[in-house]
Amino acid sequence: MRKIIVSTYSTLDGYIDDPQDWSMSYTAEEAQKYSLDLTLSCGAMLLGRVTYEAMAQAWPHMGGNPFGDHVNSLPKYVVASQPVDTSAWGPATVIAGDELVERVTELKAAEGGDILIWGNGRLTDALAAAGLLDEYRVWLIPVVKGGGSETLFRPESKATLELLDTTVFATGAVVHTYRPENAARK
């Protein structure tokens, strides 16, 4: 069975908005290799509508390298409760919000590499609550932002997690890998 892995950047004070403004200087070669290896192990992406629409503005123009080419070629599943224009960044399929658990259960059972989620919000909360989220990969960046609009976790995120791994990079960035307590064990 495929795993669903959420990978997200966070400041030390728990903010995840606008990572392009505060994380780039911490993604040196070893962190880029880690990210590439994670991405290459995945056979699909699962994204919320807002994240998909933001990524669709930039990613189609980021090819020409193994990371960008792989991300752009991955099937993308967009969870949305309203219409989404998927023509900008495909291949993409919309999953209606009220079909989330059923459709994601089917995706996990299908053949292929793991399923990658970028960002951490209502989609990951719903998947964790349903026992469908297998791993959080939290990239802790040694920056105190002092405020922001999006926090790493919300009250709906309440869960008990098991630490699976910690990867430390020379830049001071750290990736903590956690499994939600209610995730299916392999």
C-alpha positions as CSV (number, residue, x, y, z in Angstrom):
1,M,0.0,0.0,0.0
2,R,1.2,3.5,-0.8
3,K,2.1,5.9,1.9
4,I,0.8,9.5,2.1
5,I,3.6,11.8,3.1
6,V,3.1,15.5,3.9
7,S,6.3,17.6,3.5
8,T,6.2,21.1,4.8
9,Y,8.6,23.9,5.9
10,S,8.1,25.6,9.3
11,T,9.9,28.3,11.1
12,L,11.0,27.7,14.7
13,D,8.0,29.7,15.8
14,G,5.6,27.5,13.8
15,Y,4.7,29.5,10.7
16,I,4.5,28.0,7.3
17,D,3.3,30.8,5.1
18,D,5.7,32.3,2.4
19,P,8.5,29.7,2.8
20,Q,10.2,31.1,-0.3
21,D,10.9,34.2,1.8
22,W,12.7,32.5,4.7
23,S,13.8,29.0,3.8
24,M,15.8,29.2,0.6
25,S,19.2,29.9,2.2
26,Y,18.8,26.7,4.3
27,T,18.3,24.4,1.4
28,A,21.9,23.6,0.4
29,E,23.0,20.7,-1.7
30,E,22.4,18.0,1.0
31,A,18.8,19.2,1.7
32,Q,18.1,19.4,-2.1
33,K,19.2,15.8,-2.4
34,Y,17.0,14.7,0.5
35,S,14.1,16.6,-1.2
36,L,14.8,15.1,-4.6
37,D,15.0,11.5,-3.2
38,L,11.7,12.0,-1.4
39,T,10.1,13.4,-4.5
40,L,11.4,10.7,-6.8
41,S,10.0,8.0,-4.4
42,C,6.5,9.4,-5.0
43,G,4.2,8.5,-7.8
44,A,1.5,11.2,-7.3
45,M,0.8,14.5,-5.5
46,L,-2.3,15.3,-3.4
47,L,-3.0,19.0,-3.0
48,G,-5.7,21.2,-1.6
49,R,-7.3,23.7,-4.1
50,V,-5.5,26.8,-2.7
51,T,-2.1,25.1,-2.7
52,Y,-2.7,23.7,-6.2
53,E,-3.7,27.0,-7.6
54,A,-0.6,28.7,-6.1
55,M,1.7,26.0,-7.4
56,A,0.1,26.0,-10.8
57,Q,1.3,29.6,-11.4
58,A,5.0,28.7,-11.0
59,W,5.7,25.0,-11.4
60,P,4.9,24.5,-15.1
61,H,7.8,26.8,-15.8
62,M,10.3,25.0,-13.5
63,G,11.3,22.1,-15.7
64,G,14.7,21.3,-17.2
65,N,16.0,19.5,-14.1
66,P,15.3,16.1,-12.5
67,F,13.3,17.6,-9.6
68,G,11.1,20.0,-11.6
69,D,10.6,17.5,-14.4
70,H,9.5,14.8,-12.0
71,V,7.1,17.1,-10.1
72,N,5.6,18.3,-13.3
73,S,5.1,14.8,-14.6
74,L,3.4,13.5,-11.5
75,P,-0.4,12.9,-11.5
76,K,-1.9,15.6,-9.3
77,Y,-5.1,15.0,-7.3
78,V,-6.7,18.3,-6.2
79,V,-9.2,18.2,-3.3
80,A,-11.7,21.0,-3.8
81,S,-15.3,21.8,-2.9
82,Q,-15.5,24.3,-5.8
83,P,-14.5,24.3,-9.4
84,V,-10.7,24.2,-10.2
85,D,-9.1,25.0,-13.5
86,T,-6.6,22.1,-13.9
87,S,-5.4,23.0,-17.4
88,A,-2.5,25.0,-16.1
89,W,-0.6,22.2,-14.3
90,G,-1.4,18.7,-15.3
91,P,-2.0,15.9,-15.3
92,A,-4.5,16.8,-12.6
93,T,-7.8,15.3,-11.4
94,V,-10.2,16.9,-9.0
95,I,-11.5,15.0,-6.0
96,A,-14.7,16.5,-4.5
97,G,-14.3,17.4,-0.9
98,D,-17.1,15.1,0.2
99,E,-15.4,12.1,-1.6
100,L,-12.0,12.7,0.1
101,V,-11.9,9.6,2.3
102,E,-13.3,7.2,-0.3
103,R,-11.1,8.5,-3.2
104,V,-7.9,8.7,-1.1
105,T,-8.4,5.2,0.2
106,E,-8.6,4.0,-3.4
107,L,-5.4,6.0,-4.3
108,K,-3.5,4.5,-1.4
109,A,-4.5,1.0,-2.6
110,A,-3.5,1.6,-6.2
111,E,-0.1,0.6,-7.6
112,G,2.7,3.2,-7.7
113,G,5.0,5.2,-5.6
114,D,4.0,7.1,-2.4
115,I,1.7,10.1,-2.5
116,L,3.2,13.5,-1.6
117,I,1.5,16.5,-0.1
118,W,3.1,19.9,0.0
119,G,1.8,22.1,2.8
120,N,-0.1,21.4,5.9
121,G,-3.7,22.5,6.4
122,R,-7.3,21.3,6.3
123,L,-6.5,18.5,3.8
124,T,-3.8,17.0,6.1
125,D,-6.0,17.4,9.1
126,A,-8.9,15.5,7.4
127,L,-6.6,12.8,6.2
128,A,-5.0,12.4,9.7
129,A,-8.4,12.3,11.3
130,A,-9.4,9.5,8.9
131,G,-6.2,7.5,9.6
132,L,-5.0,8.0,6.0
133,L,-2.0,10.2,6.6
134,D,1.2,8.1,7.1
135,E,4.0,10.6,7.7
136,Y,4.6,14.2,8.5
137,R,8.0,15.4,7.3
138,V,8.5,18.8,9.0
139,W,11.4,20.8,7.7
140,L,12.2,22.9,10.7
141,I,14.1,26.0,9.5
142,P,16.2,27.9,12.1
143,V,14.3,31.2,11.6
144,V,11.9,33.0,14.0
145,K,9.5,34.8,11.8
146,G,7.7,36.6,14.6
147,G,4.2,36.1,13.0
148,G,2.4,35.0,10.0
149,S,-1.0,34.0,8.6
150,E,-0.6,30.2,8.6
151,T,0.6,28.0,11.5
152,L,2.0,24.5,11.1
153,F,-0.8,23.0,13.1
154,R,-4.3,24.1,14.1
155,P,-6.7,23.0,16.9
156,E,-8.2,20.5,14.4
157,S,-4.7,18.9,14.0
158,K,-4.7,17.5,17.5
159,A,-2.9,14.2,17.4
160,T,-0.3,12.0,19.1
161,L,2.7,11.4,16.8
162,E,5.6,8.9,16.9
163,L,9.1,10.2,15.9
164,L,10.4,8.0,13.1
165,D,13.6,9.8,12.1
166,T,15.5,13.1,12.3
167,T,17.8,14.4,9.6
168,V,20.1,17.3,10.4
169,F,21.6,19.4,7.7
170,A,24.8,21.5,7.9
171,T,22.8,24.7,7.4
172,G,20.9,24.0,10.7
173,A,17.7,22.9,9.1
174,V,16.3,19.7,10.5
175,V,13.7,17.3,9.1
176,H,11.6,15.5,11.7
177,T,9.6,12.5,10.4
178,Y,6.6,11.6,12.4
179,R,3.9,9.0,12.1
180,P,0.4,9.8,13.4
181,E,-0.6,7.4,16.1
182,N,-3.7,6.3,14.2
183,A,-1.9,5.8,10.9
184,A,-2.0,2.3,9.4
185,R,1.2,0.4,10.4
186,K,3.3,-1.3,7.7
